[in-house]
Amino acid sequence: HQYRFDFDENRKWLAHFQGSVEWFDHDPEYSNGIRQRLELLYKNDPLFHIGRGKVSTYASDMRNSTFCLCPPGFAPWSPRMYEAAAAGCIPVILTDHVKLPFDGTTLNWKEFSVKIREKDVERVREILSSISMSRIRSKRKALRRVWTALSYYKFENGKYSAIDHLLLEMRIRFSRTTTFVSSSSSNGGSVLTDEEWS
């Protein structure tokens, strides 16, 4: 797909989802049933663009939507989060257990995305419709500022890419670890646990 950040505020749909709804063997655990519920609830809703499979208009359909729904597949993360950001479409994260890239270090995902609990899938329309235009503009502004952080392309306009943010996060984590090891060594030393890396 070819992506470009879209600054246009006039969007055709409130929300967009395009992709697999069921796995080939109809595994009931696929997506925790979230994709299936989204299709059942919203496929005939004129405010939603819900479609199955791959289409040539995927990127342009995202650019025509205010919000892009990012439910899990077999894993909680989804490339839709990055595709949505590149299209200027506010990502809606529909999974309870996901570690978002660079969140809490170099990015604040609350500024440019929406998080909805899995149990609230039936309220997606209500929740998204209740977000004010001023809040939408604020999230779009933040998204415009940071979307390159979710791409590994090399940008020539001074924008930081995912590689730059990865290096920044490593430097931040290394700095914290160095401080921890330094203070621990004066107390006889210690081994870092997984929790202390996070």
Backbone bond lengths (Angstrom), bond angles and torsions (degrees), N, CA, C in turn:
res aa  C-N    CA-C-N  psi(-1)  N-CA   C-N-CA  omega(-1)  CA-C   N-CA-C  phi
1 H - - - 1.462 - - 1.530 110.51 -
2 Q 1.307 116.39 148.36 1.456 121.26 173.81 1.525 108.29 -101.94
3 Y 1.329 117.33 121.34 1.451 121.42 -177.28 1.521 110.63 -111.63
4 R 1.300 115.31 146.01 1.457 121.49 171.76 1.523 106.01 -147.72
5 F 1.309 115.95 142.03 1.457 118.93 -178.94 1.526 108.95 -70.11
6 D 1.328 116.77 126.86 1.460 122.07 -176.46 1.520 109.61 -101.92
7 F 1.338 116.91 122.02 1.457 122.25 -177.74 1.533 111.99 -89.43
8 D 1.329 117.77 -7.46 1.457 121.57 -174.74 1.534 110.70 -67.60
9 E 1.329 116.49 131.01 1.462 120.77 179.14 1.525 112.41 -86.27
10 N 1.311 117.09 -16.10 1.464 120.44 -177.61 1.519 109.48 -84.80
11 R 1.316 115.59 104.35 1.460 121.39 -178.39 1.524 110.26 -114.15
12 K 1.324 115.14 144.28 1.466 121.26 -176.61 1.522 112.12 -73.48
13 W 1.339 115.53 -37.69 1.467 119.82 -175.21 1.537 111.25 -120.93
14 L 1.314 114.45 152.46 1.466 120.26 172.86 1.523 109.73 -70.47
15 A 1.351 116.40 -44.73 1.464 119.63 -175.12 1.522 111.44 -144.85
16 H 1.330 114.85 153.27 1.465 122.32 -174.77 1.520 110.88 -132.70
17 F 1.330 115.59 138.86 1.469 121.48 165.36 1.523 108.00 -148.17
18 Q 1.324 115.15 129.95 1.461 121.83 176.04 1.514 107.76 -137.67
19 G 1.324 117.46 126.73 1.452 119.51 179.40 1.510 112.45 159.48
20 S 1.329 115.52 -166.63 1.464 120.71 179.45 1.523 110.17 -69.50
21 V 1.308 115.77 137.52 1.464 121.11 177.01 1.526 109.98 -107.34
22 E 1.312 116.03 -34.17 1.464 121.65 176.60 1.514 109.24 -130.08
23 W 1.347 116.78 149.29 1.447 120.60 173.90 1.512 108.78 -78.23
24 F 1.336 117.65 161.99 1.463 121.06 -172.70 1.534 112.53 -59.23
25 D 1.345 117.18 -29.35 1.470 119.93 -179.84 1.524 111.98 -100.28
26 H 1.343 116.07 13.26 1.475 122.53 178.80 1.531 112.43 57.74
27 D 1.312 115.82 37.14 1.460 121.35 178.54 1.536 109.18 -58.21
28 P 1.344 118.17 118.65 1.473 120.57 -176.96 1.526 113.87 -66.54
29 E 1.348 117.02 -17.12 1.461 119.93 -179.95 1.524 112.59 -85.46
30 Y 1.330 116.91 -8.64 1.452 119.85 -178.86 1.529 110.50 -61.05
31 S 1.315 117.07 125.01 1.468 124.53 178.34 1.529 112.88 62.89
32 N 1.335 116.92 16.00 1.478 120.69 -175.74 1.523 111.36 54.38
33 G 1.333 116.07 23.82 1.465 121.04 179.95 1.517 114.11 79.16
34 I 1.344 117.90 2.20 1.470 121.22 -173.69 1.524 111.69 -69.94
35 R 1.330 117.68 -45.38 1.467 119.59 -179.98 1.524 110.90 -62.15
36 Q 1.327 115.66 -40.33 1.454 119.76 179.64 1.536 111.20 -62.94
37 R 1.332 116.22 -40.69 1.464 120.15 179.54 1.524 111.55 -68.67
38 L 1.329 116.41 -37.41 1.462 119.72 177.09 1.525 110.82 -60.24
39 E 1.323 116.09 -44.84 1.469 119.57 179.68 1.529 111.12 -64.38
40 L 1.310 116.05 -45.15 1.461 120.77 -179.30 1.523 111.52 -61.50
41 L 1.320 116.45 -41.53 1.463 121.24 -175.32 1.521 113.83 -78.37
42 Y 1.342 116.84 -37.03 1.468 118.81 -164.86 1.532 116.19 -124.68
43 K 1.328 118.67 1.25 1.465 118.50 -175.20 1.534 112.58 -64.69
44 N 1.325 117.78 -25.43 1.469 120.80 179.22 1.526 112.74 -104.24
45 D 1.334 116.18 8.25 1.463 120.92 179.69 1.532 108.72 -84.47
46 P 1.324 118.94 122.21 1.470 120.90 -177.20 1.530 113.91 -64.16
47 L 1.339 117.75 -16.95 1.462 120.21 177.98 1.529 112.29 -82.95
48 F 1.342 115.97 -9.29 1.463 121.08 -176.37 1.525 110.85 -116.52
49 H 1.323 115.00 144.84 1.459 121.50 169.87 1.525 106.77 -112.71
50 I 1.332 116.60 101.36 1.455 122.56 -178.75 1.525 108.38 -117.31
51 G 1.338 117.09 121.21 1.460 120.18 -178.33 1.507 111.88 -142.29
52 R 1.330 114.62 157.67 1.462 121.00 179.01 1.523 111.00 -101.69
53 G 1.330 115.39 150.55 1.452 121.21 172.24 1.514 114.40 73.63
54 K 1.342 114.64 -167.76 1.463 121.41 -177.80 1.526 110.03 -97.22
55 V 1.330 115.72 140.37 1.457 121.29 177.78 1.529 109.20 -136.12
56 S 1.323 116.52 152.29 1.464 121.20 -178.27 1.523 112.23 -70.47
57 T 1.341 116.57 -18.37 1.474 121.25 -177.72 1.528 112.13 -95.56
58 Y 1.326 117.17 15.64 1.468 121.49 -174.03 1.534 112.54 -53.10
59 A 1.331 117.20 -53.33 1.470 120.93 -176.85 1.524 111.30 -66.98
60 S 1.328 117.95 -42.47 1.468 120.61 -179.31 1.524 111.33 -68.62
61 D 1.333 117.40 -33.13 1.470 120.31 176.10 1.524 110.56 -65.40
62 M 1.322 116.75 -37.80 1.469 120.43 175.66 1.523 110.35 -62.84
63 R 1.325 116.43 -42.34 1.464 120.02 -179.71 1.523 112.20 -67.56
64 N 1.317 116.28 -17.04 1.464 121.36 178.43 1.522 112.37 -94.46
65 S 1.337 116.90 8.74 1.463 121.42 -177.61 1.527 110.50 -122.28
66 T 1.323 115.54 142.43 1.469 119.99 177.32 1.520 110.79 -72.23
67 F 1.331 116.19 -45.05 1.466 121.94 -179.00 1.529 109.37 -121.07
68 C 1.328 116.05 145.12 1.459 121.36 175.01 1.527 109.25 -118.27
69 L 1.325 115.55 120.59 1.459 121.54 -176.79 1.526 110.03 -76.48
70 C 1.325 115.99 130.71 1.468 122.14 -176.99 1.524 110.00 -123.55
71 P 1.330 117.77 73.53 1.465 120.29 178.17 1.526 110.33 -78.47
72 P 1.332 117.85 163.54 1.462 119.82 177.25 1.517 110.82 -74.35
73 G 1.340 115.24 163.39 1.459 121.22 168.05 1.515 105.74 -106.09
74 F 1.340 116.81 -114.48 1.461 119.58 169.39 1.526 110.39 -83.67
75 A 1.332 116.25 -20.50 1.468 121.89 176.96 1.522 108.93 -111.93
76 P 1.332 118.85 154.88 1.465 120.31 -178.43 1.520 113.59 -70.12
77 W 1.350 118.74 -28.27 1.458 120.67 -179.75 1.528 109.36 -85.13
78 S 1.319 115.17 161.76 1.455 120.28 179.81 1.526 109.48 -149.08
79 P 1.336 117.97 139.14 1.471 119.65 176.07 1.528 112.76 -63.61
80 R 1.335 117.06 -14.42 1.468 119.99 178.30 1.522 112.66 -58.93
81 M 1.317 116.47 -30.26 1.463 119.49 178.43 1.523 110.89 -58.37
82 Y 1.329 115.87 -41.70 1.460 121.04 -177.90 1.530 110.91 -78.69
83 E 1.332 115.73 -38.84 1.468 120.37 178.67 1.522 110.37 -64.28
84 A 1.328 116.28 -41.52 1.467 121.05 178.88 1.525 110.23 -62.46
85 A 1.326 116.67 -46.69 1.458 120.85 -179.26 1.525 111.00 -58.68
86 A 1.333 116.83 -42.05 1.459 121.14 -179.57 1.518 111.93 -66.94
87 A 1.339 116.92 -26.05 1.462 121.23 -179.79 1.528 112.27 -91.39
88 G 1.332 117.32 0.96 1.464 120.20 -178.35 1.508 113.05 73.73
89 C 1.329 115.92 24.06 1.466 122.65 -178.96 1.528 108.04 -107.43
90 I 1.324 117.50 125.85 1.467 121.12 -174.37 1.528 110.39 -66.36
91 P 1.334 118.24 119.26 1.468 120.16 -179.09 1.533 111.67 -68.66
92 V 1.333 114.96 135.14 1.470 121.41 174.53 1.522 106.84 -112.58
93 I 1.328 116.33 108.33 1.458 121.91 -174.49 1.519 108.66 -87.36
94 L 1.339 115.36 115.15 1.467 121.57 -173.85 1.526 110.22 -110.75
95 T 1.302 116.75 52.44 1.454 120.55 176.23 1.522 108.66 -147.93
96 D 1.318 116.24 145.85 1.466 120.30 -175.36 1.526 112.76 -85.10
97 H 1.323 117.38 -24.80 1.464 119.54 -171.29 1.526 109.79 -125.97
98 V 1.313 115.81 89.00 1.457 119.83 177.82 1.524 109.36 -147.38
99 K 1.328 115.32 138.26 1.459 121.84 175.42 1.521 106.75 -97.07
100 L 1.320 117.26 111.76 1.454 121.78 -176.27 1.526 110.70 -82.67
101 P 1.325 118.02 138.29 1.463 120.12 -175.88 1.520 113.26 -61.75
102 F 1.314 114.95 131.13 1.466 124.65 174.59 1.536 113.41 65.32
103 D 1.337 117.54 8.28 1.467 119.64 -178.04 1.521 110.00 -68.84
104 G 1.322 115.76 129.00 1.457 120.59 179.13 1.519 113.92 88.65
105 T 1.336 116.53 -7.85 1.467 119.28 176.33 1.529 109.40 -113.73
106 T 1.343 116.29 -73.22 1.463 118.79 -179.33 1.530 113.00 -107.32
107 L 1.338 117.55 -10.57 1.470 121.20 179.00 1.520 110.41 -130.13
108 N 1.336 115.35 152.21 1.461 122.16 171.78 1.529 107.15 -120.61
109 W 1.324 116.31 98.40 1.465 120.80 -173.99 1.522 113.16 -63.30
110 K 1.320 117.82 -23.27 1.467 120.38 178.41 1.524 111.30 -62.41
111 E 1.332 117.25 -26.19 1.459 120.92 -177.12 1.526 112.88 -72.19
112 F 1.336 117.56 -28.26 1.464 118.82 -171.66 1.536 114.51 -131.89
113 S 1.328 117.03 12.68 1.463 119.75 177.99 1.525 109.93 -141.78
114 V 1.325 115.33 175.66 1.462 122.20 176.87 1.523 106.80 -127.20
115 K 1.335 116.97 137.70 1.464 121.27 177.54 1.525 108.29 -115.98
116 I 1.329 116.15 125.50 1.463 121.85 178.31 1.522 107.85 -124.11
117 R 1.328 115.96 130.58 1.458 120.47 -179.35 1.531 110.94 -66.03
118 E 1.315 115.47 150.21 1.463 120.91 -179.08 1.528 111.75 -57.43
119 K 1.313 116.56 -36.84 1.467 119.91 -178.15 1.528 112.62 -69.35
120 D 1.348 116.69 -13.20 1.465 121.11 -177.17 1.523 113.33 -103.61
121 V 1.326 117.43 20.29 1.467 120.19 -179.97 1.528 110.86 -56.87
122 E 1.335 117.11 -37.23 1.466 120.52 179.82 1.526 112.36 -64.95
123 R 1.344 117.43 -14.99 1.462 121.75 -177.90 1.533 112.97 -105.19
124 V 1.332 116.90 9.76 1.465 120.07 -176.76 1.520 111.46 -55.94
125 R 1.326 116.84 -47.59 1.478 120.10 -179.33 1.528 110.78 -60.73
126 E 1.320 115.99 -45.61 1.470 121.33 -179.33 1.525 110.98 -62.15
127 I 1.332 116.63 -45.28 1.461 121.05 -176.87 1.521 110.79 -66.43
128 L 1.320 117.89 -47.39 1.461 121.01 -177.38 1.527 111.62 -68.66
129 S 1.326 116.50 -36.80 1.471 120.04 179.97 1.521 111.85 -68.35
130 S 1.328 116.59 -23.42 1.464 120.74 -177.61 1.532 112.98 -83.26
131 I 1.331 117.68 -9.69 1.465 120.84 -179.24 1.521 108.86 -77.73
132 S 1.310 115.79 123.61 1.468 120.89 -175.42 1.527 111.63 -68.27
133 M 1.336 115.85 156.80 1.451 120.63 178.41 1.528 111.29 -62.92
134 S 1.321 117.34 -33.72 1.465 119.52 178.49 1.528 110.36 -65.18
135 R 1.337 116.02 -37.73 1.469 120.15 178.22 1.529 110.21 -69.64
136 I 1.330 116.32 -38.86 1.464 120.84 177.60 1.522 109.87 -61.93
137 R 1.338 116.01 -44.62 1.467 119.81 178.92 1.528 110.92 -61.83
138 S 1.329 115.84 -39.64 1.454 120.60 179.47 1.530 110.94 -63.29
139 K 1.329 116.88 -42.77 1.461 121.02 179.23 1.527 110.81 -68.05
140 R 1.332 116.65 -38.35 1.466 119.94 177.65 1.531 111.05 -64.84
141 K 1.320 115.24 -40.14 1.464 119.68 179.08 1.526 110.38 -61.80
142 A 1.341 115.88 -43.71 1.464 120.40 178.43 1.525 110.39 -66.44
143 L 1.321 116.44 -40.13 1.460 121.61 179.73 1.527 110.92 -63.13
144 R 1.315 115.50 -41.05 1.467 120.87 178.14 1.525 110.75 -60.82
145 R 1.335 115.37 -33.93 1.467 120.75 -177.89 1.532 112.41 -75.08
146 V 1.343 116.89 -32.27 1.470 118.85 -169.30 1.526 115.37 -115.70
147 W 1.336 118.70 -4.33 1.464 118.70 -170.30 1.525 113.44 -58.96
148 T 1.317 118.16 -29.79 1.469 119.83 179.98 1.528 112.12 -66.86
149 A 1.339 116.41 -19.34 1.467 120.28 178.23 1.524 111.77 -66.71
150 L 1.339 116.97 -14.95 1.456 121.45 -178.75 1.524 111.49 -104.73
151 S 1.314 116.44 15.12 1.462 121.52 179.24 1.522 109.67 -127.31
152 Y 1.327 115.93 143.14 1.469 120.59 178.45 1.524 112.61 -94.50
153 Y 1.349 116.45 9.08 1.458 119.95 175.27 1.528 110.10 -70.62
154 K 1.310 115.51 153.83 1.464 121.09 176.10 1.527 108.11 -89.01
155 F 1.319 116.91 119.56 1.461 121.66 -179.33 1.527 109.69 -101.29
156 E 1.313 114.98 139.13 1.457 119.84 -175.37 1.523 113.28 -97.85
157 N 1.322 117.80 0.56 1.470 120.59 -176.32 1.529 112.35 -99.22
158 G 1.320 116.54 16.90 1.459 120.13 179.13 1.515 114.09 85.44
159 K 1.341 117.19 -0.27 1.464 120.74 179.39 1.526 110.16 -72.66
160 Y 1.317 115.95 139.97 1.458 120.44 177.95 1.528 109.75 -77.29
161 S 1.333 116.17 135.12 1.460 121.50 176.33 1.525 108.94 -97.30
162 A 1.339 116.11 -179.14 1.461 120.45 178.61 1.525 110.93 -60.69
163 I 1.320 116.96 -33.41 1.475 120.22 178.84 1.527 110.35 -63.01
164 D 1.335 116.12 -43.94 1.471 119.95 178.86 1.528 111.11 -62.27
165 H 1.355 115.97 -43.25 1.467 120.01 -179.88 1.525 111.22 -67.84
166 L 1.326 116.28 -34.86 1.458 119.73 177.12 1.527 110.71 -63.34
167 L 1.323 116.47 -43.51 1.465 120.61 178.14 1.529 111.48 -65.09
168 L 1.354 115.91 -39.63 1.468 119.74 177.36 1.523 111.02 -62.98
169 E 1.353 115.65 -42.88 1.465 119.11 -179.27 1.524 110.64 -65.39
170 M 1.309 116.97 -40.26 1.472 120.25 177.92 1.519 110.63 -62.35
171 R 1.343 116.29 -40.23 1.466 119.47 179.30 1.527 110.88 -65.36
172 I 1.353 116.54 -41.15 1.463 121.11 178.44 1.521 110.52 -63.41
173 R 1.339 116.07 -45.78 1.464 119.68 -179.57 1.523 111.34 -66.33
174 F 1.315 116.52 -39.65 1.458 119.81 178.93 1.525 110.38 -63.96
175 S 1.330 116.04 -40.10 1.462 120.66 179.10 1.522 110.67 -61.96
176 R 1.354 115.60 -44.34 1.476 119.33 178.72 1.520 110.97 -64.09
177 T 1.344 116.45 -42.48 1.459 121.21 -178.66 1.521 111.04 -65.27
178 T 1.333 115.98 -41.68 1.470 120.30 179.67 1.520 110.72 -61.14
179 T 1.344 115.15 -43.02 1.465 120.10 178.45 1.518 110.74 -62.78
180 F 1.365 115.83 -42.46 1.461 120.35 -178.89 1.522 111.21 -66.00
181 V 1.361 116.29 -45.89 1.460 120.33 -179.02 1.519 110.70 -64.27
182 S 1.351 116.01 -39.15 1.463 120.40 -179.81 1.517 110.99 -61.88
183 S 1.339 116.65 -44.88 1.463 119.66 -179.12 1.518 111.29 -72.24
184 S 1.363 116.28 -32.29 1.460 119.39 -179.89 1.516 111.46 -72.35
185 S 1.353 116.11 -35.86 1.463 119.12 -176.62 1.516 111.64 -63.51
186 S 1.325 115.97 -28.86 1.463 119.10 179.23 1.516 110.69 -73.56
187 N 1.356 115.60 -14.32 1.462 119.78 177.91 1.519 111.55 -108.03
188 G 1.322 116.32 24.85 1.457 118.68 177.21 1.509 113.33 98.38
189 G 1.350 119.10 -0.26 1.458 121.26 176.36 1.509 111.99 89.54
190 S 1.349 114.78 161.95 1.458 120.25 -179.36 1.515 109.37 -161.48
191 V 1.319 117.36 161.64 1.460 123.03 175.64 1.518 108.09 -106.88
192 L 1.332 116.10 131.04 1.466 119.77 -179.92 1.515 110.80 -70.30
193 T 1.318 116.21 134.54 1.467 120.77 174.59 1.513 108.94 -90.60
194 D 1.357 115.98 169.00 1.475 120.40 177.98 1.512 111.10 -58.16
195 E 1.323 117.20 -39.14 1.465 121.08 -178.39 1.525 111.50 -62.59
196 E 1.330 116.40 -34.50 1.451 119.98 -176.91 1.531 111.83 -76.60
197 W 1.337 117.22 -13.69 1.460 120.43 175.23 1.522 110.86 -83.29
198 S 1.340 116.89 -25.69 1.469 120.07 -172.38 1.515 111.95 -80.86
